Amino acid sequence: MQIIRDFQFVDPEDRGASAAIGNFDGVHIGHQSVIDLARQACPEAPLGVLTFEPHPREYFAPDAPPFRLMRGNARAHRLEKLGVQKLYELPFNAALAGLTPEEFATNVICKGLGLAHVVIGADFCFGKGRSGTAQDMVQFGQQMGFGVTIAPLMQQSDHVVSSTAIRQALSDGRPRDAAAMLGHWHRIEGEVIGGEQRGRELGFPTANMSIEGIHPPKFGVYAVLVDVLDGPHAGSYHGAASVGVRPMFHGEVPNIETFLFDFSGDLYGATLSVGLVEFLRPEMTFDGLDALIAQMTEDCDRACKILAAT
């Protein structure tokens, strides 16, 4: 997949794509349907996605609590799996935010990227102050010569599938409900960083990853499916992970610590994708290390049985 970040200098061979437009946080089943419509609208054209980095909400409220379901690199990884050939990941800055709806359609979609067709959600807003609507985009497309498809909102039982609903499911400790809306396990992706090696001392060596900048799921212990994406140990594993601040050891900065079953090796610097399958229990403190080890053993036994049946 090709990633293009400058809409003002696009090679002629990178023009003419059929692209879905949006933030695609989580790349849930609603997002996937929009991408499918872009594929169907112009089967002969390259399949593209037009999105933004940082997320516009991050740009306008940089001090707000983290809300993203995935970082940009994880989003790109997921989009590539869906067959996206061109990812237009435009820097969201003051210049882009200041474009009127017509200027966005003219300078970015038409003259800049040269898109042949765009697919947007029914609730899509664009341009300065989010003043442009999906119907405005249809009008601009007619005037400027690019096709426009408006995708209906995706519903599941009695609610609309949305990143907001997925965040709520994760906050409640309901990863299976989140997965039903995502169409895949919710995954936390990142580089393994150095820790305090307490897990190793307790007989449960863990791979530690930061969750900075993403919406934290409910703190506690999970059964997880783990993909090691690079390095000598690349592959898929079962495991158990703890998300939170480690109250037993008076931690303050949330992270995720993952224990891989039947694994031996060094994962420092490797990129892991940790899929949350089932919430096992909340974070707890214990009377001593023996009680903690006993609970960790029980957690891993439960996780093994759950994952074997998944």
C-alpha positions as CSV (number, residue, x, y, z in Angstrom):
1,M,0.0,0.0,0.0
2,Q,1.3,3.5,-0.9
3,I,0.9,6.3,1.6
4,I,0.6,9.8,0.2
5,R,0.8,12.8,2.6
6,D,1.0,15.8,0.3
7,F,-2.1,16.5,-1.8
8,Q,-0.3,19.4,-3.7
9,F,2.3,17.2,-5.4
10,V,0.7,14.0,-6.6
11,D,2.2,12.1,-9.4
12,P,-0.1,11.5,-12.4
13,E,-0.1,7.7,-11.8
14,D,-1.4,8.3,-8.3
15,R,-4.5,10.2,-9.6
16,G,-7.8,8.7,-10.6
17,A,-8.5,6.6,-7.4
18,S,-11.9,5.8,-6.0
19,A,-11.6,6.7,-2.3
20,A,-13.5,6.5,0.9
21,I,-13.2,9.6,3.0
22,G,-13.2,9.8,6.8
23,N,-11.2,9.3,10.0
24,F,-11.6,5.5,10.1
25,D,-10.8,5.3,13.8
26,G,-11.0,1.6,14.5
27,V,-11.8,0.6,10.9
28,H,-15.1,-0.9,12.1
29,I,-17.7,-2.6,10.0
30,G,-19.3,0.7,9.0
31,H,-15.9,1.9,7.7
32,Q,-15.4,-1.3,5.9
33,S,-18.8,-0.9,4.1
34,V,-17.8,2.5,3.0
35,I,-14.5,1.1,1.6
36,D,-16.4,-1.6,-0.2
37,L,-18.6,0.9,-1.8
38,A,-15.5,2.8,-3.1
39,R,-14.3,-0.5,-4.5
40,Q,-17.6,-1.2,-6.2
41,A,-18.1,2.3,-7.6
42,C,-15.0,2.1,-9.8
43,P,-13.7,-1.4,-9.9
44,E,-11.1,-0.5,-12.5
45,A,-9.7,2.4,-10.4
46,P,-7.1,2.1,-7.6
47,L,-8.8,1.7,-4.2
48,G,-8.0,4.6,-1.9
49,V,-8.8,6.0,1.5
50,L,-8.5,9.7,2.3
51,T,-8.0,10.4,6.0
52,F,-6.1,12.8,8.3
53,E,-3.3,12.7,10.8
54,P,-3.6,13.9,13.5
55,H,-7.3,13.2,14.0
56,P,-9.1,16.6,13.6
57,R,-10.5,16.1,17.1
58,E,-7.0,15.8,18.5
59,Y,-6.0,19.0,16.6
60,F,-8.8,21.1,18.0
61,A,-8.6,19.7,21.5
62,P,-5.0,18.5,22.1
63,D,-5.4,18.4,25.9
64,A,-8.6,16.3,25.9
65,P,-8.4,12.7,27.2
66,P,-7.2,10.1,24.7
67,F,-10.1,8.9,22.6
68,R,-8.5,7.1,19.5
69,L,-9.1,3.4,19.1
70,M,-5.9,3.0,17.2
71,R,-2.8,5.0,16.2
72,G,-2.1,6.0,12.6
73,N,0.3,3.1,11.9
74,A,-2.2,0.5,13.2
75,R,-4.9,2.1,11.1
76,A,-2.7,1.8,8.0
77,H,-1.9,-1.8,8.8
78,R,-5.7,-2.6,9.1
79,L,-6.5,-0.7,5.8
80,E,-3.8,-2.6,3.9
81,K,-5.4,-5.9,5.0
82,L,-8.6,-4.6,3.4
83,G,-7.0,-4.2,0.1
84,V,-6.5,-0.4,0.1
85,Q,-3.9,0.5,-2.5
86,K,-3.5,4.2,-1.8
87,L,-3.7,5.8,1.6
88,Y,-4.0,9.6,1.4
89,E,-3.0,10.5,4.9
90,L,-3.1,14.3,4.9
91,P,-1.6,16.3,7.7
92,F,-4.4,18.1,9.5
93,N,-3.1,21.6,10.2
94,A,-4.3,25.2,10.2
95,A,-4.2,25.5,6.4
96,L,-6.3,22.4,5.9
97,A,-8.7,23.2,8.7
98,G,-9.2,26.7,7.2
99,L,-10.4,25.5,3.8
100,T,-14.1,26.2,3.0
101,P,-16.1,23.2,1.8
102,E,-15.8,24.3,-1.8
103,E,-12.0,24.9,-1.4
104,F,-11.6,21.4,0.1
105,A,-13.5,19.9,-2.8
106,T,-11.6,21.9,-5.4
107,N,-8.0,22.0,-4.0
108,V,-7.9,18.6,-2.3
109,I,-10.2,16.2,-4.0
110,C,-10.3,17.6,-7.6
111,K,-7.1,19.4,-8.4
112,G,-4.9,18.0,-5.7
113,L,-5.5,14.3,-5.5
114,G,-7.5,14.0,-8.7
115,L,-9.9,11.5,-7.3
116,A,-12.4,9.9,-9.8
117,H,-15.0,9.0,-7.1
118,V,-15.4,9.5,-3.4
119,V,-17.6,7.7,-0.9
120,I,-18.7,9.4,2.3
121,G,-21.0,8.6,5.2
122,A,-24.5,10.1,5.4
123,D,-23.3,12.2,8.5
124,F,-20.1,13.4,6.8
125,C,-19.1,17.0,7.5
126,F,-16.2,18.8,6.0
127,G,-14.6,22.2,5.5
128,K,-14.1,25.1,7.9
129,G,-16.3,24.7,10.9
130,R,-17.6,21.4,9.6
131,S,-20.0,23.5,7.5
132,G,-20.1,21.2,4.4
133,T,-22.6,18.3,4.3
134,A,-22.8,15.1,2.3
135,Q,-25.3,16.8,-0.1
136,D,-22.8,19.6,-0.6
137,M,-20.2,17.1,-1.7
138,V,-22.7,15.6,-4.2
139,Q,-23.2,19.1,-5.7
140,F,-19.4,19.8,-5.8
141,G,-18.9,16.4,-7.5
142,Q,-21.4,17.3,-10.2
143,Q,-19.8,20.7,-10.8
144,M,-16.2,19.4,-10.8
145,G,-16.5,16.0,-12.5
146,F,-16.0,13.5,-9.7
147,G,-18.5,10.8,-8.6
148,V,-20.0,10.8,-5.1
149,T,-21.7,8.0,-3.2
150,I,-23.3,8.6,0.2
151,A,-23.1,5.5,2.3
152,P,-25.9,4.8,4.8
153,L,-25.1,4.5,8.5
154,M,-24.4,1.0,9.6
155,Q,-26.8,-0.4,12.3
156,Q,-26.4,-3.4,14.5
157,S,-29.5,-4.5,16.4
158,D,-30.9,-1.3,17.9
159,H,-27.9,1.0,17.6
160,V,-25.7,2.7,15.0
161,V,-22.2,1.2,14.8
162,S,-19.8,4.0,15.7
163,S,-16.4,4.5,17.2
164,T,-18.2,6.1,20.2
165,A,-20.2,2.9,20.8
166,I,-17.0,0.8,20.5
167,R,-15.2,3.0,23.0
168,Q,-18.1,2.5,25.5
169,A,-17.9,-1.2,25.1
170,L,-14.2,-1.2,25.8
171,S,-14.6,1.1,28.8
172,D,-17.2,-1.4,30.1
173,G,-14.9,-4.4,29.7
174,R,-17.0,-5.8,26.8
175,P,-14.3,-6.6,24.2
176,R,-16.5,-9.2,22.4
177,D,-19.2,-6.5,21.9
178,A,-16.5,-4.2,20.6
179,A,-15.3,-6.9,18.2
180,A,-18.8,-7.4,16.8
181,M,-18.9,-3.8,15.8
182,L,-15.3,-3.7,14.6
183,G,-15.4,-6.9,12.6
184,H,-12.2,-7.9,14.2
185,W,-10.7,-8.1,17.7
186,H,-9.8,-4.7,19.2
187,R,-6.1,-4.6,19.0
188,I,-3.5,-2.5,20.8
189,E,-0.4,-2.2,18.6
190,G,3.0,-0.9,19.5
191,E,6.7,-1.5,20.2
192,V,7.8,-3.5,23.1
193,I,9.6,-1.2,25.6
194,G,11.7,-1.9,28.7
195,G,9.9,-2.4,32.0
196,E,10.8,-3.1,35.6
197,Q,11.0,-6.9,34.9
198,R,8.8,-7.7,37.9
199,G,6.9,-10.2,35.7
200,R,10.1,-12.1,35.0
201,E,10.9,-12.2,38.7
202,L,7.5,-13.6,39.4
203,G,7.8,-16.3,36.7
204,F,5.5,-14.4,34.2
205,P,7.8,-12.4,31.9
206,T,5.8,-9.8,30.1
207,A,6.1,-7.6,26.9
208,N,5.4,-4.1,28.0
209,M,3.8,-1.5,25.6
210,S,2.6,2.0,26.0
211,I,-1.1,2.9,25.6
212,E,-0.4,6.6,25.4
213,G,-2.6,8.5,23.0
214,I,-5.3,5.8,22.6
215,H,-8.6,5.2,24.5
216,P,-7.8,3.0,27.5
217,P,-10.0,-0.1,27.8
218,K,-11.3,-1.1,31.2
219,F,-8.3,-1.7,33.5
220,G,-7.8,-5.3,34.3
221,V,-6.7,-8.6,33.0
222,Y,-7.7,-10.0,29.6
223,A,-7.3,-13.2,27.5
224,V,-5.5,-12.0,24.4
225,L,-4.5,-13.1,20.9
226,V,-1.0,-11.7,20.1
227,D,0.7,-11.2,16.7
228,V,4.4,-10.5,16.8
229,L,4.7,-8.5,13.6
230,D,8.4,-8.4,13.1
231,G,11.7,-9.8,14.2
232,P,12.9,-13.4,14.7
233,H,9.8,-14.4,16.8
234,A,7.2,-13.1,14.3
235,G,4.0,-15.2,14.5
236,S,0.8,-15.6,16.4
237,Y,0.5,-16.6,20.1
238,H,-2.1,-16.9,22.9
239,G,-1.6,-15.0,26.1
240,A,-2.9,-13.0,29.0
241,A,-2.5,-9.2,29.4
242,S,-2.9,-6.7,32.1
243,V,-4.0,-3.2,31.2
244,G,-3.7,-0.4,33.8
245,V,-1.4,1.2,36.4
246,R,-0.3,-1.9,38.4
247,P,-1.8,-0.9,41.8
248,M,0.1,-3.7,43.6
249,F,3.3,-1.8,42.7
250,H,1.9,1.8,43.0
251,G,2.2,2.5,39.3
252,E,0.9,5.8,37.8
253,V,1.3,5.6,34.0
254,P,-1.1,3.1,32.3
255,N,0.4,0.5,30.0
256,I,-0.3,-3.0,28.8
257,E,1.8,-6.0,29.9
258,T,1.4,-9.2,27.9
259,F,2.5,-12.7,28.9
260,L,2.8,-15.0,25.9
261,F,2.0,-18.7,26.6
262,D,4.6,-21.3,25.5
263,F,7.1,-18.6,24.5
264,S,10.7,-18.0,25.2
265,G,12.7,-15.2,23.8
266,D,13.5,-11.5,23.8
267,L,10.8,-9.2,22.3
268,Y,12.4,-5.8,23.1
269,G,11.9,-3.5,20.1
270,A,9.5,-5.9,18.3
271,T,6.0,-4.6,17.3
272,L,3.1,-6.4,18.8
273,S,-0.6,-6.4,18.0
274,V,-2.5,-7.5,21.1
275,G,-6.1,-8.4,20.5
276,L,-8.5,-8.2,23.5
277,V,-10.7,-11.3,23.6
278,E,-12.3,-11.5,27.0
279,F,-12.1,-9.4,30.2
280,L,-11.1,-11.7,33.1
281,R,-11.0,-9.5,36.2
282,P,-10.3,-5.9,37.3
283,E,-7.0,-4.7,38.6
284,M,-6.5,-5.8,42.3
285,T,-4.0,-5.5,45.1
286,F,-2.9,-8.6,47.1
287,D,-1.7,-9.4,50.5
288,G,1.7,-10.5,49.2
289,L,3.5,-11.9,46.2
290,D,2.4,-15.5,46.8
291,A,-1.2,-14.4,46.5
292,L,-0.4,-12.4,43.3
293,I,1.4,-15.4,41.7
294,A,-1.5,-17.7,42.5
295,Q,-4.0,-15.3,40.9
296,M,-1.8,-14.9,37.8
297,T,-1.7,-18.6,37.5
298,E,-5.4,-18.8,37.7
299,D,-5.8,-16.0,35.1
300,C,-3.5,-17.8,32.7
301,D,-5.4,-21.1,33.1
302,R,-8.7,-19.3,32.4
303,A,-7.3,-17.5,29.4
304,C,-5.9,-20.7,28.0
305,K,-9.4,-22.3,28.1
306,I,-11.1,-19.3,26.7
307,L,-8.7,-18.9,23.8
308,A,-8.8,-22.6,23.0
309,A,-12.5,-22.3,22.4
310,T,-12.3,-19.0,20.4
